[in-house]
Amino acid sequence: MELIYDIYKKLNNQEIRQLKQLFGTAVFEYEKVGLLFELVTQYPEKEEDFYAQKIYNKAADNTFRVTKARLKKILENVILNDKSLTGYGAEIINQQLQLKKKLLQAEIMLGRGAYKAGRNLLLQCISTAKRYNLYQELFQADFLRYRYENVRASSDNYGIQSEYILSLNNTSAEINKALTLHYFTSNLLLNKSLSHDELKIVRSKIDIIGEIAQETRHPLVQNAHYLSEIYYLQTIGDYQQAYLFNRQYLALVQENPAYYTKPRLANAYIQIAQVALQLEKMDESEKNIEMALSLFSPEEMNYLVSMEVLFRIAFYKNDYNKATELIAKALKHPQIFASKMLNAQWNYFAACVFFQKKEYKTSLRQLNEVSILLSDKYGKNIYIRMLEMMLLFELRLLDTLDSKIQNIRPFMQKLPKEQEFFRMELLYKLLQKWHKTGYDFEIARKSLLPVLENLKQFHASHAFKKTDFELIRLDLWMEEKLP
């Protein structure tokens, strides 16, 4: 039944009405199929036996499964019919799907010997592919025409065609290379804390993407280049430059409505929202993330991921009621368990909100749900442990706190000794000096102040990242505790 539910949820109202009309006028053998469809619309997400009992008054057997298979086939046909291709929103997607179908028809024509008809279809494909920058389909159409003219063209003409096909192939390979590098670098930048050497490698690969974008002028590669730059610049903290790339990226999407899908437009809004948040342009950030969310279906993974920016805006505006509502919504989202890391991250957000609301016991319990994040070797695990230490102090569990500070030493020592981890070393010094005084802030004041001053100087030249994992800052918490 899972496949039936999956397709049914994607049908629009007009398609559902058409199905009901079909089953209402269908021949007798489809009577049970129509009844099953009616039951699915009335009682979604039930097990096979529930529907089988309603239709056949017995548990699901082969007879019921034949009925289920027929319904699944009919639903698939609704999704796959020609008219459904217009439902993708972006003109380019519709053209691309129609073009793939026409390419297959052309190959069948040529295979059956209808060369003129097949060639005519290929010329139509080539024209459409050029118009919409569909580089893969252009190569396939031109190569298919080239292949079938092998025994018909003169050697001189065929040699010229060969050079053209090789040129198309090289361009296609370069575009694929750029897109592959973009997905590779994006995965690193968005999912891992990178060392200085790793960032240099990422920078070199983004430069290659930029060179290919300049050479090919292909919209997809330009899209990949802008996005890669935006992700990288946010990672290194150059938000002003990231903001400029964001504007270029949004313009690229808006100026090519036939080519860009809703997800790409939404991503442009998300990127601007993140950078605006960092630049403390809260109203602009909120406006753009709301624009992005309006382009996603609420049950999509993209909707869940985008909600994080809305949560951060609420958190940094100290609107903890809204932040709590967003966390509750996220933890009930149908995609929350698709990624264990994502689920753990939202539980960490919840722990931070409870901490800010001074609900320390609840916050500590919430941290039990984030253990998978402790495997990160570049900072997330440290920030979680530091939040735990602050909670233990607030709850006066000083014996446990003592062991936690002792245990954090090996994790701090494993951090790469690069400049961007200098801040973590200062935070560790705060913990050491605080620990030596028996957690007495009055006694620790003299030794803590110089380290806190060093942290202020660090933040003067390295802006704290509001889009980064850390939400509760140990240094600010200690400053508030000092007498």
TARA-V271631 format. One record per backbone hydrogen bond with DSSP energy under -1.0 kcal/mol. NH is the residue of the N-H (numbers start at 1). CO is the residue of the C=O. E is the energy in kcal/mol with one decimal. If there is no record, write none. Layout:
NH/CO/E + NH/CO/E
//
This chain:
5/1/-2.6 + 6/2/-2.2 + 7/3/-2.0 + 8/4/-2.9 + 9/5/-2.3 + 10/7/-1.4 + 11/8/-1.3 + 16/12/-2.0 + 17/13/-2.3 + 18/14/-2.1 + 19/15/-2.0 + 20/16/-2.2 + 21/17/-2.2 + 22/18/-2.4 + 23/19/-2.7 + 24/20/-1.6 + 25/21/-1.1 + 30/27/-1.8 + 31/28/-2.2 + 34/30/-2.4 + 35/31/-2.0 + 36/32/-2.4 + 37/33/-2.2 + 38/34/-2.3 + 39/35/-2.2 + 40/36/-2.3 + 41/37/-2.1 + 42/38/-1.7 + 43/39/-3.6 + 51/47/-1.2 + 52/48/-2.6 + 53/49/-2.3 + 54/50/-1.5 + 55/51/-2.2 + 56/52/-3.3 + 57/53/-1.0 + 65/61/-2.3 + 66/62/-1.9 + 67/63/-1.6 + 68/64/-2.6 + 69/65/-2.4 + 70/66/-2.2 + 71/67/-2.1 + 72/68/-2.4 + 73/69/-2.1 + 74/70/-2.1 + 75/71/-2.5 + 76/72/-2.3 + 77/73/-2.1 + 78/74/-1.6 + 79/75/-1.9 + 80/76/-2.3 + 85/82/-1.4 + 86/83/-1.5 + 87/84/-1.7 + 90/88/-1.4 + 92/258/-2.5 + 94/90/-1.5 + 95/91/-2.5 + 96/92/-2.5 + 97/93/-2.3 + 98/94/-2.4 + 99/95/-2.4 + 100/96/-2.1 + 101/97/-1.7 + 102/98/-2.3 + 103/99/-2.5 + 104/100/-1.8 + 105/101/-2.0 + 106/102/-2.5 + 107/103/-2.2 + 108/104/-1.9 + 109/105/-2.5 + 110/106/-2.6 + 111/107/-2.4 + 112/108/-1.7 + 113/110/-1.3 + 114/109/-2.3 + 115/113/-1.9 + 118/114/-2.6 + 119/115/-3.0 + 120/116/-2.2 + 121/117/-1.8 + 122/118/-2.0 + 123/119/-2.3 + 124/120/-1.7 + 125/121/-2.2 + 126/122/-2.8 + 127/123/-2.1 + 128/124/-2.2 + 129/125/-2.8 + 130/126/-2.2 + 131/127/-1.8 + 132/128/-1.9 + 134/129/-2.4 + 135/133/-1.5 + 138/134/-2.5 + 139/135/-2.1 + 140/136/-2.4 + 141/137/-2.6 + 142/138/-2.7 + 143/139/-2.9 + 144/140/-2.2 + 145/141/-2.1 + 146/142/-2.6 + 147/143/-2.7 + 148/144/-1.9 + 150/147/-1.1 + 152/149/-1.2 + 153/149/-2.4 + 158/154/-2.8 + 159/155/-2.1 + 160/156/-1.8 + 161/157/-2.4 + 162/158/-2.2 + 163/159/-1.9 + 164/160/-1.9 + 165/161/-2.6 + 166/162/-2.4 + 167/163/-2.1 + 168/164/-2.5 + 169/165/-2.5 + 170/166/-2.4 + 171/167/-2.4 + 172/168/-2.7 + 173/169/-2.6 + 174/170/-2.4 + 175/171/-2.4 + 176/172/-2.5 + 177/173/-2.3 + 178/174/-2.5 + 179/175/-2.5 + 180/176/-2.4 + 181/177/-2.5 + 182/178/-2.2 + 183/179/-2.4 + 184/180/-2.3 + 185/181/-2.9 + 186/182/-2.6 + 187/183/-1.9 + 188/184/-1.7 + 189/185/-2.8 + 190/186/-2.4 + 191/187/-1.3 + 192/188/-1.5 + 199/195/-2.2 + 200/196/-1.7 + 201/197/-1.6 + 202/198/-2.2 + 203/199/-2.6 + 204/200/-2.0 + 205/201/-1.7 + 206/202/-2.2 + 207/203/-2.0 + 208/204/-1.3 + 209/205/-1.9 + 210/206/-2.4 + 211/207/-2.0 + 212/208/-2.3 + 213/209/-2.5 + 214/210/-2.1 + 215/211/-2.1 + 216/212/-3.0 + 217/213/-2.1 + 222/218/-2.5 + 223/219/-2.6 + 224/220/-2.2 + 225/221/-2.7 + 226/222/-2.6 + 227/223/-2.2 + 228/224/-2.4 + 229/225/-2.4 + 230/226/-2.4 + 231/227/-2.7 + 232/228/-2.4 + 233/229/-3.1 + 234/230/-1.9 + 235/231/-1.7 + 236/232/-2.1 + 238/233/-2.2 + 239/237/-1.4 + 242/238/-1.8 + 243/239/-2.3 + 244/240/-1.5 + 245/241/-2.1 + 246/242/-2.3 + 247/243/-1.9 + 248/244/-1.8 + 249/245/-2.7 + 250/246/-2.7 + 251/247/-2.1 + 252/248/-2.3 + 253/249/-2.0 + 254/250/-2.8 + 255/251/-2.4 + 259/256/-1.2 + 260/256/-1.9 + 265/261/-1.9 + 266/262/-3.0 + 267/263/-2.3 + 268/264/-1.8 + 269/265/-1.8 + 270/266/-2.4 + 271/267/-2.5 + 272/268/-1.9 + 273/269/-2.4 + 274/270/-2.4 + 275/271/-2.2 + 276/272/-2.9 + 277/273/-2.0 + 278/274/-1.9 + 279/275/-2.1 + 280/277/-1.5 + 281/276/-3.3 + 282/280/-1.1 + 285/281/-2.5 + 286/282/-2.8 + 287/283/-2.3 + 288/284/-2.2 + 289/285/-2.2 + 290/286/-2.0 + 291/287/-1.6 + 292/288/-2.0 + 293/289/-2.5 + 294/290/-1.7 + 295/292/-1.6 + 296/293/-1.3 + 300/297/-2.1 + 304/300/-1.5 + 305/301/-2.7 + 306/302/-2.3 + 307/303/-1.6 + 308/305/-1.1 + 309/306/-1.2 + 310/306/-1.0 + 311/307/-2.5 + 312/308/-2.5 + 313/309/-2.2 + 314/310/-2.0 + 315/311/-2.8 + 316/312/-2.8 + 317/313/-1.2 + 318/315/-1.4 + 319/314/-2.8 + 320/318/-1.4 + 323/319/-2.1 + 324/320/-2.3 + 325/321/-2.0 + 326/322/-2.4 + 327/323/-2.0 + 328/324/-2.3 + 329/325/-2.2 + 330/326/-2.5 + 331/327/-2.7 + 333/330/-1.4 + 336/333/-1.8 + 338/335/-1.7 + 343/339/-2.3 + 344/340/-2.3 + 345/341/-2.1 + 346/342/-2.0 + 347/343/-1.6 + 348/344/-2.0 + 349/345/-2.2 + 350/346/-2.0 + 351/347/-2.1 + 352/348/-2.2 + 353/349/-2.2 + 354/350/-2.5 + 355/351/-1.9 + 356/352/-2.2 + 357/353/-1.8 + 358/355/-1.7 + 359/354/-3.0 + 360/358/-1.2 + 363/359/-2.1 + 364/360/-2.4 + 365/361/-2.1 + 366/362/-2.1 + 367/363/-1.4 + 368/365/-1.2 + 369/366/-1.9 + 370/367/-1.7 + 373/370/-1.8 + 374/371/-1.6 + 375/372/-1.2 + 376/373/-1.5 + 383/379/-2.3 + 384/380/-2.2 + 385/381/-2.1 + 386/382/-2.5 + 387/383/-2.2 + 388/384/-2.1 + 389/385/-2.0 + 390/386/-2.2 + 391/387/-2.2 + 392/388/-2.5 + 393/389/-2.1 + 394/390/-2.3 + 395/391/-2.0 + 396/393/-1.5 + 397/392/-3.0 + 398/396/-1.1 + 401/397/-2.0 + 402/398/-2.2 + 403/399/-1.4 + 404/400/-1.9 + 405/401/-2.2 + 406/402/-1.8 + 407/403/-2.1 + 408/404/-1.1 + 412/408/-2.1 + 413/409/-2.2 + 414/410/-1.0 + 415/412/-1.1 + 418/416/-1.8 + 421/418/-1.4 + 422/419/-2.0 + 425/421/-1.5 + 426/422/-1.7 + 427/423/-2.3 + 428/424/-2.2 + 429/425/-1.7 + 430/426/-1.9 + 431/427/-1.8 + 432/428/-2.4 + 433/429/-2.6 + 434/430/-2.3 + 435/431/-2.5 + 436/432/-2.0 + 438/435/-1.7 + 439/434/-2.2 + 444/440/-2.5 + 445/441/-1.2 + 448/444/-2.3 + 449/445/-2.2 + 452/448/-2.5 + 453/449/-2.3 + 454/450/-1.9 + 455/451/-2.0 + 456/452/-1.9 + 457/453/-2.2 + 458/454/-2.1 + 459/455/-2.5 + 460/456/-1.2 + 462/458/-1.6 + 468/465/-1.3 + 477/473/-2.0 + 478/474/-2.4 + 479/475/-2.1 + 480/476/-1.8 + 481/477/-1.2 + 482/478/-1.4
//
